[in-house]
Amino acid sequence: MKVPYQPKTLRQIASVHGTPTYVYFEEIIRDRCRKLKDKVSLLPHKLLYAMKANYNPAILKIICEEGIGIDAVSIGELELAKRVGFAPEDVLYSANSITDEEMHTAASYGSLFNIGELYRLARFGEAFPGTDVCIRLNPKVGAGHHEYVVTAGEKSKFGIPMEYLPEALEIAAKHRLKIIGIHQHIGSGILDIADLWSAVEVLLEAAPNFPDLTFINFGGGLGIPYRIGEASFDYDGFQQVLIPRIKEWSEVLPQQLAFWFEPGRYFVAEAGTLLTEVTMLKQNGIGSRTFAGTNSGQNHLIRPMFYNAYHEIFNLSNPTGILYNYDVTGNICESGDRFAKDRPIQEIRVNDILAILDAGAYGYAMSSLYNLRPFPEEVLVRKTGEVEVVRKRVSPTALIDQLLSETTD
């Protein structure tokens, strides 16, 4: 069983701040930033953070301080990046299925566009002829921990398929667009460098088609081990095999290029824990499974329901207890509102505090107000040990006040 980072601190936070609460550790975020910078140091490089993973401003400020840029996918993310302090040149705008209005608004931020559709490339060229641009290609290689997060291949909506590369070049030439970057992102939760290399090789082979090219963006998707004993992404192989291969290719290309990577999960997932309190125990008959109900749910962490994703659950209130099997459920009116099914966990009692691990990515960022239950609080544990509230809990009354203010005259 995986043990949480600083369990004593987590128990204290639950006691002082209540639950449900997301807890993030600054130390882990900075460690991941520095480790990845070291892994790619052999190459001219640029690292971006996929803001969609976790957009808490306090986390973004840490990322910014570490010298990492932003992969933004909406006007909201562009605006937040600007307000937090990211320079326009350190932000790549990679939205899909946008309107002309959004395109013009996004252009006002001054960041480079990354475009993955021929139609949008043409519309962009008509509106902004002679502009620098990056294009997202579909290398027909996809990978990920679930079919919903595979973002390349024949079934994916993302990227310009390689066979349409001549059309993309024709559009660029017609509107005098300078394609200074090419990009791919094959999926999320990748653990095997062979999957990544298959896509990397496609872009390296395509590079000579772009005379104005200054960088290749290989995307993100680097996975983490959610289960005990699960292999992590092969970072040694990444550093010792894949990076040298890229360097070898770069030496025969006609121009000197920088190589970009844009993880999200890798930087923040292991830094986050969701704390929740057990509110009920029940069985549906003698010998049947035991349900441990909590005061959180799919509205706070939808990954288990949406992707059938696994998150380790640790009983902070009974860390040395005997293991029993439980279904850990939420307080949302859905049968699928479940964090774990038939999972061995230290004996659970009502009012125990459970830690749901590795919840720093796609946790709060994918949360909702379903059933009109408020969002959880978020706190950040600084390297000094100081605990800082970085998003306050909202009461049900305040939530309804806001709702009515937005929907009534």
Contacts in CASP RR format, 6 or more apart in sequence:
PFRMAT RR
TARGET T0000
AUTHOR 0000-0000-0000
METHOD contacts of the structure
MODEL  1
MKVPYQPKTLRQIASVHGTPTYVYFEEIIRDRCRKLKDKVSLLPHKLLYA
MKANYNPAILKIICEEGIGIDAVSIGELELAKRVGFAPEDVLYSANSITD
EEMHTAASYGSLFNIGELYRLARFGEAFPGTDVCIRLNPKVGAGHHEYVV
TAGEKSKFGIPMEYLPEALEIAAKHRLKIIGIHQHIGSGILDIADLWSAV
EVLLEAAPNFPDLTFINFGGGLGIPYRIGEASFDYDGFQQVLIPRIKEWS
EVLPQQLAFWFEPGRYFVAEAGTLLTEVTMLKQNGIGSRTFAGTNSGQNH
LIRPMFYNAYHEIFNLSNPTGILYNYDVTGNICESGDRFAKDRPIQEIRV
NDILAILDAGAYGYAMSSLYNLRPFPEEVLVRKTGEVEVVRKRVSPTALI
DQLLSETTD
1 228 0 8 1.000
1 312 0 8 1.000
1 314 0 8 1.000
1 323 0 8 1.000
1 344 0 8 1.000
2 228 0 8 1.000
2 312 0 8 1.000
2 314 0 8 1.000
2 357 0 8 1.000
3 314 0 8 1.000
3 319 0 8 1.000
4 10 0 8 1.000
4 273 0 8 1.000
4 314 0 8 1.000
4 316 0 8 1.000
4 355 0 8 1.000
4 357 0 8 1.000
5 25 0 8 1.000
5 28 0 8 1.000
5 270 0 8 1.000
5 273 0 8 1.000
6 25 0 8 1.000
6 381 0 8 1.000
7 314 0 8 1.000
7 316 0 8 1.000
7 319 0 8 1.000
7 355 0 8 1.000
9 23 0 8 1.000
9 381 0 8 1.000
9 385 0 8 1.000
9 387 0 8 1.000
10 23 0 8 1.000
10 273 0 8 1.000
10 275 0 8 1.000
10 316 0 8 1.000
10 353 0 8 1.000
10 355 0 8 1.000
11 316 0 8 1.000
11 317 0 8 1.000
11 353 0 8 1.000
12 387 0 8 1.000
13 21 0 8 1.000
13 23 0 8 1.000
13 275 0 8 1.000
13 379 0 8 1.000
13 381 0 8 1.000
13 387 0 8 1.000
14 21 0 8 1.000
14 275 0 8 1.000
14 277 0 8 1.000
14 316 0 8 1.000
14 353 0 8 1.000
16 387 0 8 1.000
17 377 0 8 1.000
17 379 0 8 1.000
17 387 0 8 1.000
17 389 0 8 1.000
17 393 0 8 1.000
18 275 0 8 1.000
18 277 0 8 1.000
18 377 0 8 1.000
19 275 0 8 1.000
19 276 0 8 1.000
19 277 0 8 1.000
19 295 0 8 1.000
19 296 0 8 1.000
19 353 0 8 1.000
19 376 0 8 1.000
20 274 0 8 1.000
20 275 0 8 1.000
20 276 0 8 1.000
20 277 0 8 1.000
20 294 0 8 1.000
20 295 0 8 1.000
20 296 0 8 1.000
20 297 0 8 1.000
20 300 0 8 1.000
20 376 0 8 1.000
20 377 0 8 1.000
21 274 0 8 1.000
21 275 0 8 1.000
21 376 0 8 1.000
21 377 0 8 1.000
21 378 0 8 1.000
21 379 0 8 1.000
21 393 0 8 1.000
22 272 0 8 1.000
22 273 0 8 1.000
22 274 0 8 1.000
22 275 0 8 1.000
22 300 0 8 1.000
22 359 0 8 1.000
22 360 0 8 1.000
22 363 0 8 1.000
22 364 0 8 1.000
22 376 0 8 1.000
22 377 0 8 1.000
22 378 0 8 1.000
22 379 0 8 1.000
23 272 0 8 1.000
23 273 0 8 1.000
23 274 0 8 1.000
23 275 0 8 1.000
23 378 0 8 1.000
23 379 0 8 1.000
23 380 0 8 1.000
23 381 0 8 1.000
24 54 0 8 1.000
24 56 0 8 1.000
24 58 0 8 1.000
24 59 0 8 1.000
24 268 0 8 1.000
24 271 0 8 1.000
24 272 0 8 1.000
24 360 0 8 1.000
24 378 0 8 1.000
24 379 0 8 1.000
24 380 0 8 1.000
24 381 0 8 1.000
24 390 0 8 1.000
25 271 0 8 1.000
25 272 0 8 1.000
25 380 0 8 1.000
25 381 0 8 1.000
26 62 0 8 1.000
26 271 0 8 1.000
26 380 0 8 1.000
26 381 0 8 1.000
26 382 0 8 1.000
26 383 0 8 1.000
27 381 0 8 1.000
27 383 0 8 1.000
28 270 0 8 1.000
28 271 0 8 1.000
28 272 0 8 1.000
29 59 0 8 1.000
29 62 0 8 1.000
29 63 0 8 1.000
29 267 0 8 1.000
29 268 0 8 1.000
29 271 0 8 1.000
30 62 0 8 1.000
30 66 0 8 1.000
30 383 0 8 1.000
32 266 0 8 1.000
32 267 0 8 1.000
32 268 0 8 1.000
32 270 0 8 1.000
32 271 0 8 1.000
33 47 0 8 1.000
33 62 0 8 1.000
33 63 0 8 1.000
33 66 0 8 1.000
33 67 0 8 1.000
33 68 0 8 1.000
33 267 0 8 1.000
34 66 0 8 1.000
35 235 0 8 1.000
36 47 0 8 1.000
36 261 0 8 1.000
36 263 0 8 1.000
36 266 0 8 1.000
36 267 0 8 1.000
37 47 0 8 1.000
37 66 0 8 1.000
38 239 0 8 1.000
39 235 0 8 1.000
39 238 0 8 1.000
39 239 0 8 1.000
39 243 0 8 1.000
40 47 0 8 1.000
40 239 0 8 1.000
40 243 0 8 1.000
40 259 0 8 1.000
40 261 0 8 1.000
42 239 0 8 1.000
42 243 0 8 1.000
42 244 0 8 1.000
42 247 0 8 1.000
43 243 0 8 1.000
43 246 0 8 1.000
43 247 0 8 1.000
43 250 0 8 1.000
43 258 0 8 1.000
43 259 0 8 1.000
44 256 0 8 1.000
44 257 0 8 1.000
44 258 0 8 1.000
44 259 0 8 1.000
45 258 0 8 1.000
45 259 0 8 1.000
45 260 0 8 1.000
45 261 0 8 1.000
46 69 0 8 1.000
46 215 0 8 1.000
46 258 0 8 1.000
46 259 0 8 1.000
46 260 0 8 1.000
46 261 0 8 1.000
47 67 0 8 1.000
47 68 0 8 1.000
47 69 0 8 1.000
47 260 0 8 1.000
47 261 0 8 1.000
47 262 0 8 1.000
47 263 0 8 1.000
48 68 0 8 1.000
48 69 0 8 1.000
48 70 0 8 1.000
48 71 0 8 1.000
48 90 0 8 1.000
48 92 0 8 1.000
48 217 0 8 1.000
48 260 0 8 1.000
48 261 0 8 1.000
48 262 0 8 1.000
49 60 0 8 1.000
49 63 0 8 1.000
49 68 0 8 1.000
49 69 0 8 1.000
49 70 0 8 1.000
49 71 0 8 1.000
49 262 0 8 1.000
49 263 0 8 1.000
49 264 0 8 1.000
49 267 0 8 1.000
50 71 0 8 1.000
50 220 0 8 1.000
50 262 0 8 1.000
50 263 0 8 1.000
50 264 0 8 1.000
50 265 0 8 1.000
51 60 0 8 1.000
51 70 0 8 1.000
51 71 0 8 1.000
51 72 0 8 1.000
51 73 0 8 1.000
51 77 0 8 1.000
51 80 0 8 1.000
51 81 0 8 1.000
52 71 0 8 1.000
52 73 0 8 1.000
52 77 0 8 1.000
52 264 0 8 1.000
52 362 0 8 1.000
52 365 0 8 1.000
53 264 0 8 1.000
53 265 0 8 1.000
53 267 0 8 1.000
53 268 0 8 1.000
53 269 0 8 1.000
53 360 0 8 1.000
53 361 0 8 1.000
53 362 0 8 1.000
53 365 0 8 1.000
54 264 0 8 1.000
54 268 0 8 1.000
54 360 0 8 1.000
54 361 0 8 1.000
54 362 0 8 1.000
54 363 0 8 1.000
54 364 0 8 1.000
54 365 0 8 1.000
55 77 0 8 1.000
55 80 0 8 1.000
55 365 0 8 1.000
56 364 0 8 1.000
56 378 0 8 1.000
56 380 0 8 1.000
56 390 0 8 1.000
56 391 0 8 1.000
57 80 0 8 1.000
57 83 0 8 1.000
57 84 0 8 1.000
57 390 0 8 1.000
58 380 0 8 1.000
58 388 0 8 1.000
58 390 0 8 1.000
59 268 0 8 1.000
59 380 0 8 1.000
59 390 0 8 1.000
60 70 0 8 1.000
60 80 0 8 1.000
60 81 0 8 1.000
60 84 0 8 1.000
60 86 0 8 1.000
61 84 0 8 1.000
61 85 0 8 1.000
63 69 0 8 1.000
63 70 0 8 1.000
63 267 0 8 1.000
64 84 0 8 1.000
64 85 0 8 1.000
64 86 0 8 1.000
67 90 0 8 1.000
68 267 0 8 1.000
69 86 0 8 1.000
69 90 0 8 1.000
69 91 0 8 1.000
70 77 0 8 1.000
70 81 0 8 1.000
70 86 0 8 1.000
70 90 0 8 1.000
70 91 0 8 1.000
70 92 0 8 1.000
71 91 0 8 1.000
71 92 0 8 1.000
71 94 0 8 1.000
71 262 0 8 1.000
71 264 0 8 1.000
72 78 0 8 1.000
72 81 0 8 1.000
72 91 0 8 1.000
72 92 0 8 1.000
72 93 0 8 1.000
72 94 0 8 1.000
72 95 0 8 1.000
72 111 0 8 1.000
73 93 0 8 1.000
73 94 0 8 1.000
73 95 0 8 1.000
73 96 0 8 1.000
74 95 0 8 1.000
75 102 0 8 1.000
75 105 0 8 1.000
75 106 0 8 1.000
78 91 0 8 1.000
78 93 0 8 1.000
78 106 0 8 1.000
78 109 0 8 1.000
78 111 0 8 1.000
79 109 0 8 1.000
81 91 0 8 1.000
82 88 0 8 1.000
82 91 0 8 1.000
82 109 0 8 1.000
88 109 0 8 1.000
88 110 0 8 1.000
88 111 0 8 1.000
89 111 0 8 1.000
89 112 0 8 1.000
91 109 0 8 1.000
91 111 0 8 1.000
91 112 0 8 1.000
92 111 0 8 1.000
92 112 0 8 1.000
92 114 0 8 1.000
92 134 0 8 1.000
92 183 0 8 1.000
92 217 0 8 1.000
92 260 0 8 1.000
92 262 0 8 1.000
93 106 0 8 1.000
93 109 0 8 1.000
93 111 0 8 1.000
93 112 0 8 1.000
93 113 0 8 1.000
93 114 0 8 1.000
94 114 0 8 1.000
94 136 0 8 1.000
94 183 0 8 1.000
95 102 0 8 1.000
95 106 0 8 1.000
96 116 0 8 1.000
96 117 0 8 1.000
96 157 0 8 1.000
96 158 0 8 1.000
97 117 0 8 1.000
97 157 0 8 1.000
98 106 0 8 1.000
98 120 0 8 1.000
100 123 0 8 1.000
100 127 0 8 1.000
103 113 0 8 1.000
103 120 0 8 1.000
103 123 0 8 1.000
103 124 0 8 1.000
103 127 0 8 1.000
104 127 0 8 1.000
106 113 0 8 1.000
107 113 0 8 1.000
107 127 0 8 1.000
107 128 0 8 1.000
112 132 0 8 1.000
112 133 0 8 1.000
112 134 0 8 1.000
112 180 0 8 1.000
113 124 0 8 1.000
113 131 0 8 1.000
113 133 0 8 1.000
113 134 0 8 1.000
114 133 0 8 1.000
114 134 0 8 1.000
114 135 0 8 1.000
114 136 0 8 1.000
114 183 0 8 1.000
114 217 0 8 1.000
115 121 0 8 1.000
115 124 0 8 1.000
115 133 0 8 1.000
115 134 0 8 1.000
115 135 0 8 1.000
115 136 0 8 1.000
116 135 0 8 1.000
116 136 0 8 1.000
116 137 0 8 1.000
116 158 0 8 1.000
116 159 0 8 1.000
116 160 0 8 1.000
117 159 0 8 1.000
117 160 0 8 1.000
118 160 0 8 1.000
118 164 0 8 1.000
118 167 0 8 1.000
118 168 0 8 1.000
118 171 0 8 1.000
121 133 0 8 1.000
121 135 0 8 1.000
121 160 0 8 1.000
121 168 0 8 1.000
121 171 0 8 1.000
121 172 0 8 1.000
121 177 0 8 1.000
122 171 0 8 1.000
122 175 0 8 1.000
124 131 0 8 1.000
124 133 0 8 1.000
124 175 0 8 1.000
124 177 0 8 1.000
125 131 0 8 1.000
125 171 0 8 1.000
125 174 0 8 1.000
125 175 0 8 1.000
125 177 0 8 1.000
126 175 0 8 1.000
129 175 0 8 1.000
129 176 0 8 1.000
129 177 0 8 1.000
130 175 0 8 1.000
130 176 0 8 1.000
130 177 0 8 1.000
130 178 0 8 1.000
131 177 0 8 1.000
131 178 0 8 1.000
132 177 0 8 1.000
132 178 0 8 1.000
132 180 0 8 1.000
132 212 0 8 1.000
133 172 0 8 1.000
133 177 0 8 1.000
133 178 0 8 1.000
133 179 0 8 1.000
133 180 0 8 1.000
133 181 0 8 1.000
134 179 0 8 1.000
134 180 0 8 1.000
134 181 0 8 1.000
134 182 0 8 1.000
134 183 0 8 1.000
134 215 0 8 1.000
134 217 0 8 1.000
135 160 0 8 1.000
135 168 0 8 1.000
135 172 0 8 1.000
135 179 0 8 1.000
135 181 0 8 1.000
135 182 0 8 1.000
135 183 0 8 1.000
136 158 0 8 1.000
136 159 0 8 1.000
136 160 0 8 1.000
136 182 0 8 1.000
136 183 0 8 1.000
136 184 0 8 1.000
136 185 0 8 1.000
137 159 0 8 1.000
137 160 0 8 1.000
137 161 0 8 1.000
137 162 0 8 1.000
137 165 0 8 1.000
137 182 0 8 1.000
137 183 0 8 1.000
137 184 0 8 1.000
137 202 0 8 1.000
137 203 0 8 1.000
137 206 0 8 1.000
138 152 0 8 1.000
138 153 0 8 1.000
138 156 0 8 1.000
138 158 0 8 1.000
138 159 0 8 1.000
138 160 0 8 1.000
138 161 0 8 1.000
138 162 0 8 1.000
138 184 0 8 1.000
139 152 0 8 1.000
139 153 0 8 1.000
139 162 0 8 1.000
139 184 0 8 1.000
139 186 0 8 1.000
139 198 0 8 1.000
139 199 0 8 1.000
139 202 0 8 1.000
139 203 0 8 1.000
140 152 0 8 1.000
140 153 0 8 1.000
140 154 0 8 1.000
140 161 0 8 1.000
140 162 0 8 1.000
140 202 0 8 1.000
141 152 0 8 1.000
141 153 0 8 1.000
141 186 0 8 1.000
141 195 0 8 1.000
141 198 0 8 1.000
141 199 0 8 1.000
141 202 0 8 1.000
142 150 0 8 1.000
142 151 0 8 1.000
142 152 0 8 1.000
142 153 0 8 1.000
142 156 0 8 1.000
142 186 0 8 1.000
142 187 0 8 1.000
142 195 0 8 1.000
142 199 0 8 1.000
143 150 0 8 1.000
143 186 0 8 1.000
143 187 0 8 1.000
143 189 0 8 1.000
143 190 0 8 1.000
143 192 0 8 1.000
143 195 0 8 1.000
143 196 0 8 1.000
144 150 0 8 1.000
144 186 0 8 1.000
144 187 0 8 1.000
144 188 0 8 1.000
144 189 0 8 1.000
144 190 0 8 1.000
144 195 0 8 1.000
144 221 0 8 1.000
145 188 0 8 1.000
145 189 0 8 1.000
145 223 0 8 1.000
145 307 0 8 1.000
145 309 0 8 1.000
146 307 0 8 1.000
146 308 0 8 1.000
146 309 0 8 1.000
148 306 0 8 1.000
148 307 0 8 1.000
149 187 0 8 1.000
149 188 0 8 1.000
149 189 0 8 1.000
149 307 0 8 1.000
150 156 0 8 1.000
150 186 0 8 1.000
150 187 0 8 1.000
151 158 0 8 1.000
151 185 0 8 1.000
151 186 0 8 1.000
151 187 0 8 1.000
151 188 0 8 1.000
152 158 0 8 1.000
152 159 0 8 1.000
152 184 0 8 1.000
152 185 0 8 1.000
152 186 0 8 1.000
152 187 0 8 1.000
152 199 0 8 1.000
153 186 0 8 1.000
158 185 0 8 1.000
159 184 0 8 1.000
160 168 0 8 1.000
162 202 0 8 1.000
162 206 0 8 1.000
165 206 0 8 1.000
165 209 0 8 1.000
168 179 0 8 1.000
169 179 0 8 1.000
169 209 0 8 1.000
171 177 0 8 1.000
172 178 0 8 1.000
172 179 0 8 1.000
178 212 0 8 1.000
179 210 0 8 1.000
179 212 0 8 1.000
179 213 0 8 1.000
180 212 0 8 1.000
180 213 0 8 1.000
180 214 0 8 1.000
180 215 0 8 1.000
181 210 0 8 1.000
181 213 0 8 1.000
181 214 0 8 1.000
181 215 0 8 1.000
181 216 0 8 1.000
181 217 0 8 1.000
182 203 0 8 1.000
182 206 0 8 1.000
182 207 0 8 1.000
182 210 0 8 1.000
182 213 0 8 1.000
182 216 0 8 1.000
182 217 0 8 1.000
183 216 0 8 1.000
183 217 0 8 1.000
183 218 0 8 1.000
183 219 0 8 1.000
183 260 0 8 1.000
184 199 0 8 1.000
184 200 0 8 1.000
184 202 0 8 1.000
184 203 0 8 1.000
184 217 0 8 1.000
184 218 0 8 1.000
184 219 0 8 1.000
185 219 0 8 1.000
185 220 0 8 1.000
185 221 0 8 1.000
185 262 0 8 1.000
186 195 0 8 1.000
186 196 0 8 1.000
186 199 0 8 1.000
186 219 0 8 1.000
186 221 0 8 1.000
187 220 0 8 1.000
187 221 0 8 1.000
188 220 0 8 1.000
188 221 0 8 1.000
188 223 0 8 1.000
188 265 0 8 1.000
189 221 0 8 1.000
189 222 0 8 1.000
189 223 0 8 1.000
189 224 0 8 1.000
189 233 0 8 1.000
189 265 0 8 1.000
190 196 0 8 1.000
190 220 0 8 1.000
190 221 0 8 1.000
190 222 0 8 1.000
190 223 0 8 1.000
190 233 0 8 1.000
191 223 0 8 1.000
191 231 0 8 1.000
191 232 0 8 1.000
191 233 0 8 1.000
191 234 0 8 1.000
192 234 0 8 1.000
193 233 0 8 1.000
193 234 0 8 1.000
193 237 0 8 1.000
193 238 0 8 1.000
193 241 0 8 1.000
193 242 0 8 1.000
196 218 0 8 1.000
196 238 0 8 1.000
196 242 0 8 1.000
197 242 0 8 1.000
197 245 0 8 1.000
199 218 0 8 1.000
200 218 0 8 1.000
200 242 0 8 1.000
200 245 0 8 1.000
200 246 0 8 1.000
203 216 0 8 1.000
203 218 0 8 1.000
204 216 0 8 1.000
204 246 0 8 1.000
204 249 0 8 1.000
204 253 0 8 1.000
207 213 0 8 1.000
207 216 0 8 1.000
207 253 0 8 1.000
207 257 0 8 1.000
208 253 0 8 1.000
208 254 0 8 1.000
211 254 0 8 1.000
211 255 0 8 1.000
213 255 0 8 1.000
213 257 0 8 1.000
214 255 0 8 1.000
214 257 0 8 1.000
214 258 0 8 1.000
215 257 0 8 1.000
215 258 0 8 1.000
215 259 0 8 1.000
215 260 0 8 1.000
216 257 0 8 1.000
216 258 0 8 1.000
216 259 0 8 1.000
216 260 0 8 1.000
217 259 0 8 1.000
217 260 0 8 1.000
217 261 0 8 1.000
217 262 0 8 1.000
218 259 0 8 1.000
218 260 0 8 1.000
218 261 0 8 1.000
219 260 0 8 1.000
219 261 0 8 1.000
219 262 0 8 1.000
219 263 0 8 1.000
220 261 0 8 1.000
220 262 0 8 1.000
220 263 0 8 1.000
220 264 0 8 1.000
220 266 0 8 1.000
221 263 0 8 1.000
221 264 0 8 1.000
221 265 0 8 1.000
221 266 0 8 1.000
222 233 0 8 1.000
222 263 0 8 1.000
222 264 0 8 1.000
222 265 0 8 1.000
222 266 0 8 1.000
223 232 0 8 1.000
223 233 0 8 1.000
223 265 0 8 1.000
223 266 0 8 1.000
224 232 0 8 1.000
224 233 0 8 1.000
224 265 0 8 1.000
224 266 0 8 1.000
224 269 0 8 1.000
224 270 0 8 1.000
224 358 0 8 1.000
225 231 0 8 1.000
225 232 0 8 1.000
226 309 0 8 1.000
226 310 0 8 1.000
226 311 0 8 1.000
226 312 0 8 1.000
226 358 0 8 1.000
227 310 0 8 1.000
227 312 0 8 1.000
228 312 0 8 1.000
233 266 0 8 1.000
246 259 0 8 1.000
250 256 0 8 1.000
250 257 0 8 1.000
250 259 0 8 1.000
264 361 0 8 1.000
265 361 0 8 1.000
265 362 0 8 1.000
267 361 0 8 1.000
268 360 0 8 1.000
268 361 0 8 1.000
269 358 0 8 1.000
269 359 0 8 1.000
269 360 0 8 1.000
269 361 0 8 1.000
269 362 0 8 1.000
270 358 0 8 1.000
270 360 0 8 1.000
271 360 0 8 1.000
272 357 0 8 1.000
272 358 0 8 1.000
272 359 0 8 1.000
272 360 0 8 1.000
273 355 0 8 1.000
273 356 0 8 1.000
273 357 0 8 1.000
273 358 0 8 1.000
273 359 0 8 1.000
273 360 0 8 1.000
274 296 0 8 1.000
274 300 0 8 1.000
274 301 0 8 1.000
274 355 0 8 1.000
274 356 0 8 1.000
274 359 0 8 1.000
274 363 0 8 1.000
274 376 0 8 1.000
275 316 0 8 1.000
275 353 0 8 1.000
275 354 0 8 1.000
275 355 0 8 1.000
275 356 0 8 1.000
276 294 0 8 1.000
276 295 0 8 1.000
276 296 0 8 1.000
276 297 0 8 1.000
276 300 0 8 1.000
276 353 0 8 1.000
276 354 0 8 1.000
276 356 0 8 1.000
277 294 0 8 1.000
277 295 0 8 1.000
277 351 0 8 1.000
277 352 0 8 1.000
277 353 0 8 1.000
277 354 0 8 1.000
278 292 0 8 1.000
278 293 0 8 1.000
278 294 0 8 1.000
278 348 0 8 1.000
278 349 0 8 1.000
278 350 0 8 1.000
278 351 0 8 1.000
278 352 0 8 1.000
278 353 0 8 1.000
278 354 0 8 1.000
279 293 0 8 1.000
279 294 0 8 1.000
279 295 0 8 1.000
279 331 0 8 1.000
279 350 0 8 1.000
280 291 0 8 1.000
280 292 0 8 1.000
280 293 0 8 1.000
280 350 0 8 1.000
281 290 0 8 1.000
281 291 0 8 1.000
281 292 0 8 1.000
281 293 0 8 1.000
281 348 0 8 1.000
281 349 0 8 1.000
281 350 0 8 1.000
282 290 0 8 1.000
282 291 0 8 1.000
283 289 0 8 1.000
283 290 0 8 1.000
283 291 0 8 1.000
284 291 0 8 1.000
289 325 0 8 1.000
289 326 0 8 1.000
289 327 0 8 1.000
289 342 0 8 1.000
290 324 0 8 1.000
290 325 0 8 1.000
290 326 0 8 1.000
290 327 0 8 1.000
290 348 0 8 1.000
291 326 0 8 1.000
291 327 0 8 1.000
291 329 0 8 1.000
292 326 0 8 1.000
292 327 0 8 1.000
292 328 0 8 1.000
292 329 0 8 1.000
292 345 0 8 1.000
292 348 0 8 1.000
292 354 0 8 1.000
293 328 0 8 1.000
293 329 0 8 1.000
293 330 0 8 1.000
293 331 0 8 1.000
294 328 0 8 1.000
294 329 0 8 1.000
294 330 0 8 1.000
294 331 0 8 1.000
294 339 0 8 1.000
294 354 0 8 1.000
295 330 0 8 1.000
295 331 0 8 1.000
296 330 0 8 1.000
296 331 0 8 1.000
296 339 0 8 1.000
296 356 0 8 1.000
296 376 0 8 1.000
297 329 0 8 1.000
297 330 0 8 1.000
297 331 0 8 1.000
297 332 0 8 1.000
297 337 0 8 1.000
297 339 0 8 1.000
298 304 0 8 1.000
298 305 0 8 1.000
298 306 0 8 1.000
298 330 0 8 1.000
298 332 0 8 1.000
298 334 0 8 1.000
298 336 0 8 1.000
298 337 0 8 1.000
298 370 0 8 1.000
299 332 0 8 1.000
299 367 0 8 1.000
299 368 0 8 1.000
299 369 0 8 1.000
299 370 0 8 1.000
299 371 0 8 1.000
299 373 0 8 1.000
300 363 0 8 1.000
300 364 0 8 1.000
300 367 0 8 1.000
300 375 0 8 1.000
300 376 0 8 1.000
301 311 0 8 1.000
301 339 0 8 1.000
301 356 0 8 1.000
301 359 0 8 1.000
301 363 0 8 1.000
301 366 0 8 1.000
301 367 0 8 1.000
302 363 0 8 1.000
302 366 0 8 1.000
302 367 0 8 1.000
302 368 0 8 1.000
303 309 0 8 1.000
303 311 0 8 1.000
303 362 0 8 1.000
303 363 0 8 1.000
303 366 0 8 1.000
304 310 0 8 1.000
304 311 0 8 1.000
304 338 0 8 1.000
304 339 0 8 1.000
304 340 0 8 1.000
305 334 0 8 1.000
305 336 0 8 1.000
305 337 0 8 1.000
305 338 0 8 1.000
306 366 0 8 1.000
311 339 0 8 1.000
311 340 0 8 1.000
311 356 0 8 1.000
311 357 0 8 1.000
311 358 0 8 1.000
311 359 0 8 1.000
312 356 0 8 1.000
312 357 0 8 1.000
312 358 0 8 1.000
313 328 0 8 1.000
313 339 0 8 1.000
313 340 0 8 1.000
313 343 0 8 1.000
313 345 0 8 1.000
313 354 0 8 1.000
313 355 0 8 1.000
313 356 0 8 1.000
313 357 0 8 1.000
314 345 0 8 1.000
314 346 0 8 1.000
314 354 0 8 1.000
314 355 0 8 1.000
314 357 0 8 1.000
315 321 0 8 1.000
315 345 0 8 1.000
315 346 0 8 1.000
315 347 0 8 1.000
315 348 0 8 1.000
315 352 0 8 1.000
315 353 0 8 1.000
315 354 0 8 1.000
315 355 0 8 1.000
316 352 0 8 1.000
316 353 0 8 1.000
316 354 0 8 1.000
316 355 0 8 1.000
317 349 0 8 1.000
317 351 0 8 1.000
317 352 0 8 1.000
317 353 0 8 1.000
318 346 0 8 1.000
318 347 0 8 1.000
318 348 0 8 1.000
318 349 0 8 1.000
318 352 0 8 1.000
319 346 0 8 1.000
320 346 0 8 1.000
321 346 0 8 1.000
321 347 0 8 1.000
322 346 0 8 1.000
322 347 0 8 1.000
323 344 0 8 1.000
323 345 0 8 1.000
323 346 0 8 1.000
323 347 0 8 1.000
324 344 0 8 1.000
324 345 0 8 1.000
324 347 0 8 1.000
324 348 0 8 1.000
325 342 0 8 1.000
325 343 0 8 1.000
325 344 0 8 1.000
325 345 0 8 1.000
326 340 0 8 1.000
326 342 0 8 1.000
326 343 0 8 1.000
326 345 0 8 1.000
326 348 0 8 1.000
327 338 0 8 1.000
327 340 0 8 1.000
327 341 0 8 1.000
327 342 0 8 1.000
327 343 0 8 1.000
328 338 0 8 1.000
328 339 0 8 1.000
328 340 0 8 1.000
328 343 0 8 1.000
328 345 0 8 1.000
328 354 0 8 1.000
329 337 0 8 1.000
329 338 0 8 1.000
329 339 0 8 1.000
330 337 0 8 1.000
330 338 0 8 1.000
330 339 0 8 1.000
331 337 0 8 1.000
331 371 0 8 1.000
331 373 0 8 1.000
332 370 0 8 1.000
332 371 0 8 1.000
332 373 0 8 1.000
333 371 0 8 1.000
339 356 0 8 1.000
345 354 0 8 1.000
348 354 0 8 1.000
364 375 0 8 1.000
364 376 0 8 1.000
364 378 0 8 1.000
364 391 0 8 1.000
367 375 0 8 1.000
367 376 0 8 1.000
369 375 0 8 1.000
369 399 0 8 1.000
372 396 0 8 1.000
372 399 0 8 1.000
372 400 0 8 1.000
372 403 0 8 1.000
373 396 0 8 1.000
374 393 0 8 1.000
374 394 0 8 1.000
374 395 0 8 1.000
374 396 0 8 1.000
374 398 0 8 1.000
374 399 0 8 1.000
375 391 0 8 1.000
375 393 0 8 1.000
375 394 0 8 1.000
376 393 0 8 1.000
377 389 0 8 1.000
377 391 0 8 1.000
377 392 0 8 1.000
377 393 0 8 1.000
378 389 0 8 1.000
378 390 0 8 1.000
378 391 0 8 1.000
379 387 0 8 1.000
379 388 0 8 1.000
379 389 0 8 1.000
379 390 0 8 1.000
380 387 0 8 1.000
380 388 0 8 1.000
380 390 0 8 1.000
381 387 0 8 1.000
381 388 0 8 1.000
382 388 0 8 1.000
394 402 0 8 1.000
END
